[in-house]
Amino acid sequence: MNEKEQLEQQMTETLTEGKMEAQEPDEAARERLRPRYEIRIQASTDPIVAETRKFRTMAKEIDGRYDRYVRQAEQQDCP
């Protein structure tokens, strides 16, 4: 028996031996449903802006893609 046949035999044994895990259709459908309620917490500061500021103290951003976002967030913070 060559190596390829041994691997095929091992794969066949692995796939056919043991118990198959079957799930009830009702349970599977229930798990796929989205929850009715969503919990949202309003934050006083934007975590993305805070993290961007922290990273900018360590390194300079090459393309400046967060510049506009940070400016908008700062304008919203200052009434």
C-alpha positions in Angstrom: 0.0 0.0 0.0 1.5 3.3 -1.0 1.4 6.5 0.9 -1.6 7.9 -1.0 -3.7 4.9 -0.4 -2.8 5.0 3.3 -3.9 8.6 3.5 -7.1 7.9 1.7 -7.8 5.0 4.1 -7.1 7.2 7.2 -9.4 9.9 5.8 -12.2 7.3 5.2 -11.8 5.9 8.7 -11.9 9.4 10.2 -15.0 10.4 8.3 -17.0 7.2 8.9 -16.1 6.3 12.5 -17.6 7.8 15.5 -21.0 9.5 16.2 -22.3 12.0 13.9 -23.4 15.2 15.6 -27.0 15.8 14.5 -28.9 18.9 15.4 -32.6 19.2 15.7 -34.1 21.4 12.9 -36.1 23.5 15.4 -33.0 24.2 17.4 -30.9 25.1 14.3 -33.6 27.5 13.1 -33.8 29.1 16.6 -30.0 29.6 16.6 -30.1 31.3 13.2 -32.7 33.9 14.4 -31.5 37.3 15.3 -32.2 38.5 18.8 -35.2 40.8 19.3 -33.4 43.3 21.4 -30.1 45.0 20.9 -28.2 46.7 23.7 -26.4 49.9 22.9 -24.3 52.0 25.3 -23.8 55.6 24.5 -20.2 56.6 25.1 -19.0 60.0 26.1 -15.9 59.7 24.0 -15.2 57.9 20.7 -13.0 54.9 21.3 -11.7 55.1 17.7 -10.5 58.7 18.1 -8.9 57.8 21.4 -7.1 54.9 19.9 -6.0 56.8 16.9 -4.5 59.5 19.1 -2.7 56.9 21.1 -1.2 55.3 18.0 -0.2 58.7 16.6 1.9 59.3 19.6 3.9 56.2 18.7 4.0 56.5 14.9 3.1 58.8 12.0 0.2 57.8 9.7 1.2 57.4 6.1 -1.9 58.2 4.2 -3.9 60.2 6.8 -7.1 58.3 6.2 -8.4 59.0 9.8 -7.7 62.7 9.7 -11.1 63.7 8.5 -12.8 61.3 11.0 -10.8 62.7 13.9 -11.6 66.3 12.9 -15.3 65.6 12.7 -15.2 63.9 16.1 -13.4 66.8 17.7 -15.9 69.3 16.2 -18.8 67.2 17.7 -17.1 67.1 21.1 -16.8 70.9 21.3 -20.2 72.5 21.3 
